[in-house]
Structure formats: structure tokens, C-alpha cells
Amino acid sequence: MTTKYISYKDGYKYQLDEGYKVEINIIPDNDIGADKSHYIQLDTPGHLAVTKGYAWDGPSGPTFGTENFMRG
């Protein structure tokens, strides 16, 4: 199941508990990560998909890890 909202669980600082899909304005000439062995895929229509299990350390720069900055 995928949603337009990010859901994460403990383990790493943040880790996706379910897939996440969004349409973006970056349109590559070829699909990126299309073999599904990657955590992130971007297809030629601009659909960005991040698979369940992707982990990250939160936002960087002059900000804090608040709910408003998780998707960054």
C-alpha cells in the first residue's frame, strides 16, 4: 500500500514504514531505478516512488527535525 503521506518507524533516525509516491516536476529522459532493487525510483512521467524501508537521518542545514521538515 502506498500513500501521499510519510509514515516512519524506529530503527534508524527515520525509516519509511510504507511506500510513498508523489508526482514531481523533474522529468528524466529514462526511468531511474526502474529495476526495483533501488529504494527510490523516478519514471519519465515524473512519478517519484520511495519504497518501504528507506531510511534517512532527517533534515539538514539550519533547521530542526520537526514534522514540517520531514519530507525534505
PEDA-V616605 format. One record per run of one state. SS is the DSSP state (A for helix, B for strand, O for the rest). FROM is the first residue (numbers start at 1). TO is the last residue. Records with the same first field share a line. If there is no record, write none. Layout:
SS = FROM-TO + FROM-TO
//
This chain:
O = 1-1 + 4-7 + 10-13 + 17-18 + 24-31 + 33-39 + 43-46 + 51-54 + 57-66 + 70-72
B = 2-3 + 8-9 + 14-16 + 19-23 + 32-32 + 40-42 + 47-50 + 55-56
A = 67-69
//
